[in-house]
Amino acid sequence: MSNPLQTLQGTIILGIVITVVVDLIVRYTF
Amino acid sequence: MSFLSDPYIVFFVRWLHVLSGIMWIGLLWYFNFVQTPGMPKIPDEQKPAITKVIAPSALFWFRWSALSTIIWGLIQAWQLHYIQSALTLGFLTQSAHDMRIGFGMWMGLIMAFNVWFIIWPNQKKTLGIVQATPEEKARAGRAGFLASRINTMLSIPMLYAMVGASHMA
């Protein structure tokens, strides 16, 4: 599999995935 | 101390932080969305217009606005008394706000580190500002490209966390 950061689409999708993960961590930690 | 915690001064520091941040991330997106994808479409004899004129100027404003954003942001977090709590992701104070802004701060700090210690030293080689062999230039181009892409990826959750900390319902 090629590096997703190679393309802008892959970069944006990874960015959105990290956003969702961070949001869920903040929502459910405290 | 009372001067620094004056509500207008707190606002003014926030304005400087956002102003610098817009310039920084605007230029980051210019590199990733416009310049880098556009380079292969430019005829070789016209490429120096970018590599010798546009890119060095854009990189100048890029790295100094990155530093300015970080400095004003850290001053703001200190003024508002959450710098320690945010940098420890809210665990010291059990604060969701501080965890959210803390995630944004760490992403911003990683991005600024990438700008100054990975992107800029490598760009100096690819643009010919410092001497490098063709192999070194190719390796520098690859490293700078990936660090810039990582910053573009991080800019998405960074902004979500930064704005969300104060404005999420």
N, CA and C atoms of all chains as a GROMACS GRO file, in nm:
protein
  597
    1MET      N    1   0.086  -0.120   0.000
    1MET     CA    2   0.000   0.000   0.000
    1MET      C    3   0.088   0.124   0.000
    2SER      N    4   0.053   0.222  -0.082
    2SER     CA    5   0.136   0.343  -0.087
    2SER      C    6   0.104   0.436   0.030
    3ASN      N    7   0.197   0.524   0.059
    3ASN     CA    8   0.182   0.619   0.168
    3ASN      C    9   0.065   0.715   0.141
    4PRO      N   10  -0.035   0.721   0.231
    4PRO     CA   11  -0.151   0.810   0.206
    4PRO      C   12  -0.113   0.957   0.198
    5LEU      N   13   0.003   0.993   0.261
    5LEU     CA   14   0.045   1.134   0.256
    5LEU      C   15   0.096   1.174   0.118
    6GLN      N   16   0.112   1.074   0.030
    6GLN     CA   17   0.156   1.101  -0.107
    6GLN      C   18   0.054   1.187  -0.184
    7THR      N   19  -0.075   1.169  -0.150
    7THR     CA   20  -0.180   1.244  -0.221
    7THR      C   21  -0.250   1.340  -0.125
    8LEU      N   22  -0.308   1.445  -0.181
    8LEU     CA   23  -0.383   1.541  -0.099
    8LEU      C   24  -0.507   1.475  -0.039
    9GLN      N   25  -0.574   1.390  -0.120
    9GLN     CA   26  -0.694   1.321  -0.069
    9GLN      C   27  -0.660   1.236   0.053
   10GLY      N   28  -0.551   1.158   0.044
   10GLY     CA   29  -0.508   1.073   0.155
   10GLY      C   30  -0.475   1.156   0.277
   11THR      N   31  -0.410   1.270   0.255
   11THR     CA   32  -0.370   1.360   0.364
   11THR      C   33  -0.495   1.413   0.436
   12ILE      N   34  -0.595   1.456   0.357
   12ILE     CA   35  -0.717   1.514   0.416
   12ILE      C   36  -0.797   1.406   0.491
   13ILE      N   37  -0.806   1.286   0.431
   13ILE     CA   38  -0.880   1.177   0.497
   13ILE      C   39  -0.812   1.142   0.630
   14LEU      N   40  -0.680   1.130   0.631
   14LEU     CA   41  -0.608   1.103   0.757
   14LEU      C   42  -0.633   1.213   0.859
   15GLY      N   43  -0.634   1.338   0.813
   15GLY     CA   44  -0.659   1.452   0.902
   15GLY      C   45  -0.797   1.444   0.965
   16ILE      N   46  -0.897   1.404   0.885
   16ILE     CA   47  -1.034   1.393   0.937
   16ILE      C   48  -1.044   1.276   1.036
   17VAL      N   49  -0.977   1.166   1.006
   17VAL     CA   50  -0.978   1.050   1.097
   17VAL      C   51  -0.917   1.090   1.232
   18ILE      N   52  -0.803   1.160   1.231
   18ILE     CA   53  -0.740   1.204   1.357
   18ILE      C   54  -0.833   1.299   1.432
   19THR      N   55  -0.903   1.387   1.357
   19THR     CA   56  -0.997   1.481   1.420
   19THR      C   57  -1.105   1.406   1.496
   20VAL      N   58  -1.162   1.303   1.434
   20VAL     CA   59  -1.270   1.226   1.497
   20VAL      C   60  -1.216   1.153   1.621
   21VAL      N   61  -1.098   1.093   1.609
   21VAL     CA   62  -1.040   1.020   1.723
   21VAL      C   63  -1.014   1.114   1.840
   22VAL      N   64  -0.954   1.231   1.811
   22VAL     CA   65  -0.925   1.328   1.918
   22VAL      C   66  -1.055   1.376   1.982
   23ASP      N   67  -1.156   1.402   1.901
   23ASP     CA   68  -1.285   1.449   1.953
   23ASP      C   69  -1.346   1.344   2.047
   24LEU      N   70  -1.341   1.217   2.007
   24LEU     CA   71  -1.398   1.110   2.090
   24LEU      C   72  -1.321   1.096   2.221
   25ILE      N   73  -1.186   1.108   2.214
   25ILE     CA   74  -1.104   1.100   2.336
   25ILE      C   75  -1.145   1.211   2.434
   26VAL      N   76  -1.158   1.336   2.382
   26VAL     CA   77  -1.192   1.448   2.470
   26VAL      C   78  -1.332   1.430   2.528
   27ARG      N   79  -1.426   1.387   2.444
   27ARG     CA   80  -1.565   1.371   2.489
   27ARG      C   81  -1.581   1.270   2.600
   28TYR      N   82  -1.504   1.161   2.593
   28TYR     CA   83  -1.531   1.050   2.685
   28TYR      C   84  -1.425   1.030   2.792
   29THR      N   85  -1.326   1.120   2.802
   29THR     CA   86  -1.223   1.102   2.906
   29THR      C   87  -1.270   1.151   3.042
   30PHE      N   88  -1.329   1.270   3.046
   30PHE     CA   89  -1.372   1.323   3.178
   30PHE      C   90  -1.523   1.317   3.194
   31MET      N   91   0.137   4.230   3.596
   31MET     CA   92   0.052   4.110   3.598
   31MET      C   93  -0.093   4.148   3.568
   32SER      N   94  -0.141   4.256   3.636
   32SER     CA   95  -0.280   4.297   3.611
   32SER      C   96  -0.295   4.351   3.469
   33PHE      N   97  -0.186   4.417   3.421
   33PHE     CA   98  -0.188   4.466   3.282
   33PHE      C   99  -0.202   4.349   3.186
   34LEU      N  100  -0.126   4.240   3.209
   34LEU     CA  101  -0.128   4.126   3.117
   34LEU      C  102  -0.259   4.048   3.121
   35SER      N  103  -0.329   4.056   3.237
   35SER     CA  104  -0.455   3.983   3.243
   35SER      C  105  -0.575   4.074   3.216
   36ASP      N  106  -0.549   4.199   3.176
   36ASP     CA  107  -0.655   4.291   3.135
   36ASP      C  108  -0.731   4.228   3.017
   37PRO      N  109  -0.866   4.229   3.022
   37PRO     CA  110  -0.942   4.161   2.916
   37PRO      C  111  -0.907   4.211   2.776
   38TYR      N  112  -0.878   4.341   2.760
   38TYR     CA  113  -0.844   4.388   2.626
   38TYR      C  114  -0.709   4.334   2.580
   39ILE      N  115  -0.612   4.326   2.672
   39ILE     CA  116  -0.480   4.273   2.637
   39ILE      C  117  -0.492   4.124   2.602
   40VAL      N  118  -0.575   4.052   2.677
   40VAL     CA  119  -0.598   3.910   2.646
   40VAL      C  120  -0.656   3.896   2.505
   41PHE      N  121  -0.754   3.982   2.473
   41PHE     CA  122  -0.812   3.980   2.338
   41PHE      C  123  -0.706   4.013   2.232
   42PHE      N  124  -0.625   4.116   2.262
   42PHE     CA  125  -0.526   4.164   2.164
   42PHE      C  126  -0.424   4.054   2.132
   43VAL      N  127  -0.382   3.979   2.235
   43VAL     CA  128  -0.289   3.867   2.216
   43VAL      C  129  -0.356   3.758   2.132
   44ARG      N  130  -0.485   3.733   2.158
   44ARG     CA  131  -0.558   3.632   2.079
   44ARG      C  132  -0.563   3.674   1.932
   45TRP      N  133  -0.587   3.804   1.910
   45TRP     CA  134  -0.591   3.856   1.772
   45TRP      C  135  -0.457   3.837   1.702
   46LEU      N  136  -0.348   3.868   1.772
   46LEU     CA  137  -0.214   3.849   1.712
   46LEU      C  138  -0.189   3.701   1.682
   47HIS      N  139  -0.236   3.612   1.772
   47HIS     CA  140  -0.221   3.468   1.753
   47HIS      C  141  -0.296   3.421   1.628
   48VAL      N  142  -0.423   3.465   1.615
   48VAL     CA  143  -0.504   3.422   1.500
   48VAL      C  144  -0.451   3.484   1.371
   49LEU      N  145  -0.411   3.611   1.376
   49LEU     CA  146  -0.355   3.680   1.259
   49LEU      C  147  -0.232   3.605   1.206
   50SER      N  148  -0.140   3.572   1.298
   50SER     CA  149  -0.019   3.498   1.259
   50SER      C  150  -0.055   3.359   1.208
   51GLY      N  151  -0.152   3.296   1.276
   51GLY     CA  152  -0.192   3.160   1.239
   51GLY      C  153  -0.254   3.153   1.101
   52ILE      N  154  -0.331   3.255   1.064
   52ILE     CA  155  -0.390   3.258   0.929
   52ILE      C  156  -0.280   3.267   0.825
   53MET      N  157  -0.179   3.351   0.850
   53MET     CA  158  -0.070   3.363   0.754
   53MET      C  159   0.006   3.230   0.742
   54TRP      N  160   0.033   3.167   0.858
   54TRP     CA  161   0.108   3.041   0.859
   54TRP      C  162   0.032   2.931   0.784
   55ILE      N  163  -0.092   2.905   0.826
   55ILE     CA  164  -0.164   2.793   0.767
   55ILE      C  165  -0.207   2.826   0.624
   56GLY      N  166  -0.232   2.955   0.596
   56GLY     CA  167  -0.261   2.995   0.458
   56GLY      C  168  -0.145   2.961   0.365
   57LEU      N  169  -0.023   2.992   0.409
   57LEU     CA  170   0.095   2.961   0.327
   57LEU      C  171   0.120   2.810   0.321
   58LEU      N  172   0.095   2.739   0.432
   58LEU     CA  173   0.109   2.591   0.431
   58LEU      C  174   0.017   2.531   0.325
   59TRP      N  175  -0.107   2.580   0.321
   59TRP     CA  176  -0.203   2.528   0.223
   59TRP      C  177  -0.168   2.574   0.082
   60TYR      N  178  -0.111   2.694   0.069
   60TYR     CA  179  -0.063   2.737  -0.063
   60TYR      C  180   0.042   2.637  -0.114
   61PHE      N  181   0.139   2.601  -0.028
   61PHE     CA  182   0.243   2.506  -0.071
   61PHE      C  183   0.181   2.372  -0.111
   62ASN      N  184   0.089   2.321  -0.026
   62ASN     CA  185   0.039   2.185  -0.048
   62ASN      C  186  -0.072   2.177  -0.152
   63PHE      N  187  -0.155   2.280  -0.161
   63PHE     CA  188  -0.268   2.275  -0.254
   63PHE      C  189  -0.236   2.339  -0.389
   64VAL      N  190  -0.139   2.430  -0.394
   64VAL     CA  191  -0.114   2.505  -0.518
   64VAL      C  192   0.028   2.481  -0.572
   65GLN      N  193   0.129   2.519  -0.493
   65GLN     CA  194   0.265   2.520  -0.549
   65GLN      C  195   0.318   2.380  -0.582
   66THR      N  196   0.314   2.288  -0.483
   66THR     CA  197   0.371   2.154  -0.505
   66THR      C  198   0.298   2.080  -0.619
   67PRO      N  199   0.163   2.075  -0.620
   67PRO     CA  200   0.097   2.007  -0.733
   67PRO      C  201   0.118   2.081  -0.866
   68GLY      N  202   0.144   2.211  -0.862
   68GLY     CA  203   0.158   2.289  -0.984
   68GLY      C  204   0.295   2.278  -1.049
   69MET      N  205   0.399   2.249  -0.969
   69MET     CA  206   0.536   2.248  -1.021
   69MET      C  207   0.558   2.159  -1.144
   70PRO      N  208   0.506   2.032  -1.142
   70PRO     CA  209   0.531   1.948  -1.260
   70PRO      C  210   0.470   2.003  -1.389
   71LYS      N  211   0.370   2.092  -1.378
   71LYS     CA  212   0.303   2.146  -1.497
   71LYS      C  213   0.375   2.269  -1.553
   72ILE      N  214   0.478   2.318  -1.482
   72ILE     CA  215   0.550   2.438  -1.526
   72ILE      C  216   0.670   2.396  -1.612
   73PRO      N  217   0.688   2.455  -1.732
   73PRO     CA  218   0.804   2.421  -1.814
   73PRO      C  219   0.934   2.451  -1.739
   74ASP      N  220   1.036   2.366  -1.761
   74ASP     CA  221   1.161   2.376  -1.685
   74ASP      C  222   1.221   2.517  -1.686
   75GLU      N  223   1.215   2.584  -1.804
   75GLU     CA  224   1.282   2.715  -1.811
   75GLU      C  225   1.206   2.821  -1.729
   76GLN      N  226   1.080   2.793  -1.693
   76GLN     CA  227   1.004   2.889  -1.612
   76GLN      C  228   1.007   2.855  -1.462
   77LYS      N  229   1.058   2.736  -1.429
   77LYS     CA  230   1.058   2.692  -1.287
   77LYS      C  231   1.133   2.788  -1.194
   78PRO      N  232   1.245   2.852  -1.239
   78PRO     CA  233   1.315   2.944  -1.147
   78PRO      C  234   1.227   3.058  -1.095
   79ALA      N  235   1.121   3.093  -1.166
   79ALA     CA  236   1.030   3.197  -1.114
   79ALA      C  237   0.974   3.154  -0.979
   80ILE      N  238   0.947   3.024  -0.966
   80ILE     CA  239   0.898   2.971  -0.838
   80ILE      C  240   1.014   2.949  -0.742
   81THR      N  241   1.116   2.872  -0.786
   81THR     CA  242   1.221   2.829  -0.693
   81THR      C  243   1.311   2.944  -0.649
   82LYS      N  244   1.329   3.045  -0.733
   82LYS     CA  245   1.420   3.155  -0.697
   82LYS      C  246   1.348   3.278  -0.642
   83VAL      N  247   1.220   3.293  -0.673
   83VAL     CA  248   1.150   3.416  -0.632
   83VAL      C  249   1.034   3.388  -0.535
   84ILE      N  250   0.935   3.313  -0.584
   84ILE     CA  251   0.812   3.294  -0.505
   84ILE      C  252   0.837   3.209  -0.380
   85ALA      N  253   0.898   3.092  -0.398
   85ALA     CA  254   0.914   2.999  -0.284
   85ALA      C  255   1.000   3.058  -0.171
   86PRO      N  256   1.116   3.120  -0.199
   86PRO     CA  257   1.194   3.177  -0.087
   86PRO      C  258   1.116   3.283  -0.009
   87SER      N  259   1.040   3.365  -0.081
   87SER     CA  260   0.961   3.469  -0.015
   87SER      C  261   0.848   3.407   0.067
   88ALA      N  262   0.778   3.309   0.007
   88ALA     CA  263   0.670   3.241   0.079
   88ALA      C  264   0.724   3.170   0.203
   89LEU      N  265   0.842   3.106   0.189
   89LEU     CA  266   0.902   3.034   0.303
   89LEU      C  267   0.945   3.130   0.414
   90PHE      N  268   0.988   3.250   0.378
   90PHE     CA  269   1.025   3.349   0.480
   90PHE      C  270   0.905   3.382   0.569
   91TRP      N  271   0.793   3.420   0.505
   91TRP     CA  272   0.672   3.454   0.582
   91TRP      C  273   0.615   3.333   0.653
   92PHE      N  274   0.629   3.214   0.590
   92PHE     CA  275   0.580   3.089   0.646
   92PHE      C  276   0.647   3.059   0.780
   93ARG      N  277   0.782   3.060   0.783
   93ARG     CA  278   0.848   3.017   0.907
   93ARG      C  279   0.837   3.122   1.017
   94TRP      N  280   0.840   3.252   0.981
   94TRP     CA  281   0.828   3.353   1.087
   94TRP      C  282   0.686   3.366   1.140
   95SER      N  283   0.585   3.345   1.053
   95SER     CA  284   0.447   3.347   1.105
   95SER      C  285   0.422   3.224   1.192
   96ALA      N  286   0.489   3.110   1.161
   96ALA     CA  287   0.477   2.991   1.246
   96ALA      C  288   0.529   3.022   1.386
   97LEU      N  289   0.647   3.085   1.393
   97LEU     CA  290   0.705   3.118   1.523
   97LEU      C  291   0.617   3.218   1.598
   98SER      N  292   0.569   3.319   1.526
   98SER     CA  293   0.483   3.421   1.588
   98SER      C  294   0.355   3.358   1.644
   99THR      N  295   0.294   3.266   1.568
   99THR     CA  296   0.172   3.199   1.614
   99THR      C  297   0.196   3.125   1.745
  100ILE      N  298   0.307   3.052   1.751
  100ILE     CA  299   0.340   2.972   1.870
  100ILE      C  300   0.365   3.065   1.990
  101ILE      N  301   0.441   3.172   1.969
  101ILE     CA  302   0.475   3.260   2.081
  101ILE      C  303   0.350   3.327   2.138
  102TRP      N  304   0.266   3.385   2.051
  102TRP     CA  305   0.145   3.451   2.102
  102TRP      C  306   0.048   3.350   2.164
  103GLY      N  307   0.043   3.229   2.108
  103GLY     CA  308  -0.044   3.124   2.163
  103GLY      C  309   0.001   3.084   2.303
  104LEU      N  310   0.132   3.068   2.322
  104LEU     CA  311   0.182   3.028   2.454
  104LEU      C  312   0.160   3.141   2.556
  105ILE      N  313   0.180   3.267   2.511
  105ILE     CA  314   0.152   3.380   2.600
  105ILE      C  315   0.004   3.380   2.640
  106GLN      N  316  -0.084   3.354   2.542
  106GLN     CA  317  -0.228   3.351   2.570
  106GLN      C  318  -0.262   3.243   2.673
  107ALA      N  319  -0.206   3.122   2.655
  107ALA     CA  320  -0.235   3.013   2.748
  107ALA      C  321  -0.184   3.045   2.889
  108TRP      N  322  -0.070   3.117   2.894
  108TRP     CA  323  -0.015   3.158   3.023
  108TRP      C  324  -0.104   3.266   3.086
  109GLN      N  325  -0.147   3.366   3.006
  109GLN     CA  326  -0.236   3.472   3.056
  109GLN      C  327  -0.364   3.413   3.115
  110LEU      N  328  -0.416   3.310   3.050
  110LEU     CA  329  -0.544   3.252   3.091
  110LEU      C  330  -0.525   3.139   3.193
  111HIS      N  331  -0.402   3.120   3.239
  111HIS     CA  332  -0.369   3.028   3.349
  111HIS      C  333  -0.395   2.880   3.317
  112TYR      N  334  -0.399   2.843   3.188
  112TYR     CA  335  -0.418   2.700   3.161
  112TYR      C  336  -0.300   2.637   3.088
  113ILE      N  337  -0.186   2.707   3.082
  113ILE     CA  338  -0.075   2.654   3.002
  113ILE      C  339  -0.028   2.517   3.053
  114GLN      N  340  -0.012   2.505   3.186
  114GLN     CA  341   0.038   2.378   3.240
  114GLN      C  342  -0.067   2.268   3.225
  115SER      N  343  -0.192   2.303   3.256
  115SER     CA  344  -0.301   2.206   3.245
  115SER      C  345  -0.320   2.160   3.101
  116ALA      N  346  -0.311   2.253   3.006
  116ALA     CA  347  -0.332   2.217   2.865
  116ALA      C  348  -0.217   2.131   2.812
  117LEU      N  349  -0.095   2.169   2.847
  117LEU     CA  350   0.021   2.092   2.796
  117LEU      C  351   0.026   1.952   2.857
  118THR      N  352  -0.044   1.930   2.969
  118THR     CA  353  -0.055   1.795   3.025
  118THR      C  354  -0.193   1.735   2.990
  119LEU      N  355  -0.253   1.788   2.884
  119LEU     CA  356  -0.379   1.737   2.826
  119LEU      C  357  -0.495   1.731   2.927
  120GLY      N  358  -0.499   1.827   3.018
  120GLY     CA  359  -0.613   1.841   3.107
  120GLY      C  360  -0.619   1.742   3.223
  121PHE      N  361  -0.520   1.652   3.231
  121PHE     CA  362  -0.527   1.549   3.335
  121PHE      C  363  -0.506   1.607   3.475
  122LEU      N  364  -0.427   1.716   3.485
  122LEU     CA  365  -0.402   1.775   3.617
  122LEU      C  366  -0.528   1.837   3.674
  123THR      N  367  -0.614   1.894   3.587
  123THR     CA  368  -0.732   1.966   3.634
  123THR      C  369  -0.862   1.898   3.595
  124GLN      N  370  -0.853   1.781   3.531
  124GLN     CA  371  -0.973   1.708   3.484
  124GLN      C  372  -1.061   1.798   3.397
  125SER      N  373  -0.996   1.875   3.308
  125SER     CA  374  -1.070   1.973   3.227
  125SER      C  375  -1.075   1.931   3.079
  126ALA      N  376  -1.199   1.915   3.029
  126ALA     CA  377  -1.215   1.880   2.887
  126ALA      C  378  -1.168   1.995   2.797
  127HIS      N  379  -1.195   2.121   2.842
  127HIS     CA  380  -1.148   2.236   2.764
  127HIS      C  381  -0.996   2.232   2.750
  128ASP      N  382  -0.928   2.208   2.863
  128ASP     CA  383  -0.782   2.211   2.860
  128ASP      C  384  -0.726   2.093   2.781
  129MET      N  385  -0.796   1.979   2.784
  129MET     CA  386  -0.751   1.865   2.704
  129MET      C  387  -0.766   1.899   2.555
  130ARG      N  388  -0.879   1.961   2.520
  130ARG     CA  389  -0.902   1.992   2.379
  130ARG      C  390  -0.799   2.094   2.328
  131ILE      N  391  -0.784   2.205   2.403
  131ILE     CA  392  -0.689   2.306   2.358
  131ILE      C  393  -0.547   2.250   2.365
  132GLY      N  394  -0.524   2.159   2.460
  132GLY     CA  395  -0.392   2.097   2.474
  132GLY      C  396  -0.356   2.010   2.354
  133PHE      N  397  -0.454   1.933   2.305
  133PHE     CA  398  -0.429   1.856   2.182
  133PHE      C  399  -0.392   1.952   2.068
  134GLY      N  400  -0.468   2.062   2.056
  134GLY     CA  401  -0.438   2.161   1.952
  134GLY      C  402  -0.299   2.221   1.970
  135MET      N  403  -0.262   2.251   2.096
  135MET     CA  404  -0.131   2.311   2.122
  135MET      C  405  -0.019   2.216   2.085
  136TRP      N  406  -0.033   2.088   2.122
  136TRP     CA  407   0.073   1.992   2.090
  136TRP      C  408   0.085   1.974   1.939
  137MET      N  409  -0.029   1.970   1.869
  137MET     CA  410  -0.021   1.958   1.723
  137MET      C  411   0.046   2.081   1.664
  138GLY      N  412   0.011   2.200   1.714
  138GLY     CA  413   0.073   2.323   1.666
  138GLY      C  414   0.223   2.324   1.694
  139LEU      N  415   0.263   2.275   1.814
  139LEU     CA  416   0.406   2.273   1.848
  139LEU      C  417   0.483   2.175   1.759
  140ILE      N  418   0.421   2.059   1.732
  140ILE     CA  419   0.486   1.961   1.641
  140ILE      C  420   0.500   2.024   1.502
  141MET      N  421   0.394   2.093   1.457
  141MET     CA  422   0.398   2.156   1.325
  141MET      C  423   0.507   2.263   1.317
  142ALA      N  424   0.519   2.346   1.422
  142ALA     CA  425   0.621   2.452   1.421
  142ALA      C  426   0.761   2.391   1.424
  143PHE      N  427   0.777   2.281   1.500
  143PHE     CA  428   0.904   2.209   1.502
  143PHE      C  429   0.938   2.160   1.360
  144ASN      N  430   0.838   2.101   1.293
  144ASN     CA  431   0.858   2.055   1.154
  144ASN      C  432   0.900   2.170   1.062
  145VAL      N  433   0.836   2.287   1.078
  145VAL     CA  434   0.867   2.402   0.993
  145VAL      C  435   1.014   2.441   1.008
  146TRP      N  436   1.057   2.458   1.133
  146TRP     CA  437   1.191   2.514   1.157
  146TRP      C  438   1.303   2.413   1.147
  147PHE      N  439   1.276   2.286   1.186
  147PHE     CA  440   1.387   2.190   1.198
  147PHE      C  441   1.384   2.081   1.092
  148ILE      N  442   1.276   2.071   1.013
  148ILE     CA  443   1.274   1.972   0.905
  148ILE      C  444   1.250   2.040   0.770
  149ILE      N  445   1.138   2.116   0.758
  149ILE     CA  446   1.104   2.173   0.627
  149ILE      C  447   1.210   2.276   0.583
  150TRP      N  448   1.241   2.371   0.672
  150TRP     CA  449   1.331   2.480   0.632
  150TRP      C  450   1.473   2.431   0.600
  151PRO      N  451   1.539   2.348   0.685
  151PRO     CA  452   1.674   2.302   0.649
  151PRO      C  453   1.675   2.224   0.517
  152ASN      N  454   1.567   2.145   0.491
  152ASN     CA  455   1.562   2.069   0.366
  152ASN      C  456   1.534   2.158   0.245
  153GLN      N  457   1.447   2.258   0.265
  153GLN     CA  458   1.417   2.350   0.155
  153GLN      C  459   1.540   2.431   0.115
  154LYS      N  460   1.626   2.462   0.213
  154LYS     CA  461   1.748   2.537   0.181
  154LYS      C  462   1.834   2.457   0.083
  155LYS      N  463   1.832   2.324   0.097
  155LYS     CA  464   1.908   2.240   0.002
  155LYS      C  465   1.839   2.234  -0.134
  156THR      N  466   1.707   2.211  -0.134
  156THR     CA  467   1.638   2.195  -0.264
  156THR      C  468   1.636   2.326  -0.343
  157LEU      N  469   1.631   2.439  -0.274
  157LEU     CA  470   1.626   2.567  -0.345
  157LEU      C  471   1.765   2.622  -0.378
  158GLY      N  472   1.872   2.549  -0.333
  158GLY     CA  473   2.007   2.592  -0.364
  158GLY      C  474   2.058   2.705  -0.276
  159ILE      N  475   1.992   2.728  -0.161
  159ILE     CA  476   2.039   2.832  -0.068
  159ILE      C  477   2.165   2.780   0.003
  160VAL      N  478   2.172   2.648   0.029
  160VAL     CA  479   2.298   2.586   0.074
  160VAL      C  480   2.338   2.480  -0.028
  161GLN      N  481   2.469   2.456  -0.038
  161GLN     CA  482   2.522   2.360  -0.135
  161GLN      C  483   2.477   2.217  -0.101
  162ALA      N  484   2.439   2.141  -0.205
  162ALA     CA  485   2.402   2.001  -0.185
  162ALA      C  486   2.420   1.926  -0.316
  163THR      N  487   2.458   1.797  -0.306
  163THR     CA  488   2.471   1.714  -0.426
  163THR      C  489   2.330   1.683  -0.477
  164PRO      N  490   2.317   1.639  -0.604
  164PRO     CA  491   2.184   1.605  -0.657
  164PRO      C  492   2.112   1.499  -0.572
  165GLU      N  493   2.188   1.400  -0.518
  165GLU     CA  494   2.125   1.296  -0.433
  165GLU      C  495   2.074   1.358  -0.303
  166GLU      N  496   2.156   1.447  -0.245
  166GLU     CA  497   2.115   1.515  -0.120
  166GLU      C  498   1.991   1.601  -0.146
  167LYS      N  499   1.988   1.665  -0.263
  167LYS     CA  500   1.871   1.748  -0.298
  167LYS      C  501   1.746   1.663  -0.309
  168ALA      N  502   1.759   1.546  -0.372
  168ALA     CA  503   1.642   1.458  -0.390
  168ALA      C  504   1.592   1.411  -0.254
  169ARG      N  505   1.686   1.372  -0.165
  169ARG     CA  506   1.647   1.326  -0.031
  169ARG      C  507   1.584   1.441   0.048
  170ALA      N  508   1.641   1.561   0.037
  170ALA     CA  509   1.588   1.677   0.108
  170ALA      C  510   1.447   1.711   0.058
  171GLY      N  511   1.427   1.699  -0.073
  171GLY     CA  512   1.296   1.728  -0.132
  171GLY      C  513   1.190   1.636  -0.078
  172ARG      N  514   1.226   1.508  -0.067
  172ARG     CA  515   1.133   1.406  -0.016
  172ARG      C  516   1.100   1.433   0.132
  173ALA      N  517   1.202   1.460   0.213
  173ALA     CA  518   1.182   1.483   0.357
  173ALA      C  519   1.097   1.608   0.380
  174GLY      N  520   1.128   1.715   0.306
  174GLY     CA  521   1.053   1.839   0.320
  174GLY      C  522   0.908   1.822   0.277
  175PHE      N  523   0.888   1.747   0.167
  175PHE     CA  524   0.753   1.721   0.116
  175PHE      C  525   0.669   1.647   0.221
  176LEU      N  526   0.728   1.539   0.279
  176LEU     CA  527   0.651   1.460   0.376
  176LEU      C  528   0.621   1.538   0.503
  177ALA      N  529   0.718   1.618   0.551
  177ALA     CA  530   0.694   1.699   0.672
  177ALA      C  531   0.584   1.801   0.645
  178SER      N  532   0.584   1.858   0.524
  178SER     CA  533   0.482   1.957   0.487
  178SER      C  534   0.343   1.891   0.478
  179ARG      N  535   0.340   1.768   0.424
  179ARG     CA  536   0.214   1.693   0.416
  179ARG      C  537   0.163   1.655   0.555
  180ILE      N  538   0.257   1.616   0.645
  180ILE     CA  539   0.218   1.584   0.783
  180ILE      C  540   0.156   1.708   0.848
  181ASN      N  541   0.215   1.826   0.824
  181ASN     CA  542   0.160   1.949   0.880
  181ASN      C  543   0.021   1.979   0.824
  182THR      N  544   0.001   1.955   0.694
  182THR     CA  545  -0.132   1.977   0.635
  182THR      C  546  -0.233   1.884   0.700
  183MET      N  547  -0.194   1.758   0.721
  183MET     CA  548  -0.281   1.661   0.787
  183MET      C  549  -0.314   1.708   0.929
  184LEU      N  550  -0.211   1.752   1.004
  184LEU     CA  551  -0.231   1.795   1.143
  184LEU      C  552  -0.310   1.925   1.154
  185SER      N  553  -0.306   2.009   1.048
  185SER     CA  554  -0.376   2.137   1.056
  185SER      C  555  -0.527   2.117   1.071
  186ILE      N  556  -0.579   2.003   1.022
  186ILE     CA  557  -0.724   1.978   1.028
  186ILE      C  558  -0.770   1.954   1.173
  187PRO      N  559  -0.715   1.853   1.245
  187PRO     CA  560  -0.755   1.837   1.386
  187PRO      C  561  -0.706   1.952   1.475
  188MET      N  562  -0.593   2.016   1.441
  188MET     CA  563  -0.543   2.127   1.522
  188MET      C  564  -0.647   2.239   1.529
  189LEU      N  565  -0.699   2.278   1.412
  189LEU     CA  566  -0.796   2.388   1.410
  189LEU      C  567  -0.928   2.348   1.477
  190TYR      N  568  -0.968   2.224   1.458
  190TYR     CA  569  -1.090   2.172   1.521
  190TYR      C  570  -1.077   2.181   1.673
  191ALA      N  571  -0.960   2.137   1.725
  191ALA     CA  572  -0.938   2.138   1.869
  191ALA      C  573  -0.928   2.280   1.922
  192MET      N  574  -0.856   2.367   1.851
  192MET     CA  575  -0.836   2.505   1.896
  192MET      C  576  -0.969   2.582   1.901
  193VAL      N  577  -1.046   2.575   1.792
  193VAL     CA  578  -1.173   2.649   1.788
  193VAL      C  579  -1.276   2.580   1.877
  194GLY      N  580  -1.274   2.447   1.874
  194GLY     CA  581  -1.372   2.371   1.951
  194GLY      C  582  -1.359   2.391   2.102
  195ALA      N  583  -1.237   2.412   2.151
  195ALA     CA  584  -1.216   2.427   2.295
  195ALA      C  585  -1.305   2.536   2.354
  196SER      N  586  -1.321   2.647   2.280
  196SER     CA  587  -1.402   2.757   2.332
  196SER      C  588  -1.543   2.762   2.273
  197HIS      N  589  -1.561   2.708   2.154
  197HIS     CA  590  -1.686   2.734   2.083
  197HIS      C  591  -1.772   2.612   2.057
  198MET      N  592  -1.735   2.496   2.114
  198MET     CA  593  -1.818   2.380   2.090
  198MET      C  594  -1.927   2.375   2.197
  199ALA      N  595  -2.048   2.350   2.155
  199ALA     CA  596  -2.160   2.349   2.249
  199ALA      C  597  -2.149   2.228   2.342
   0.00000   0.00000   0.00000
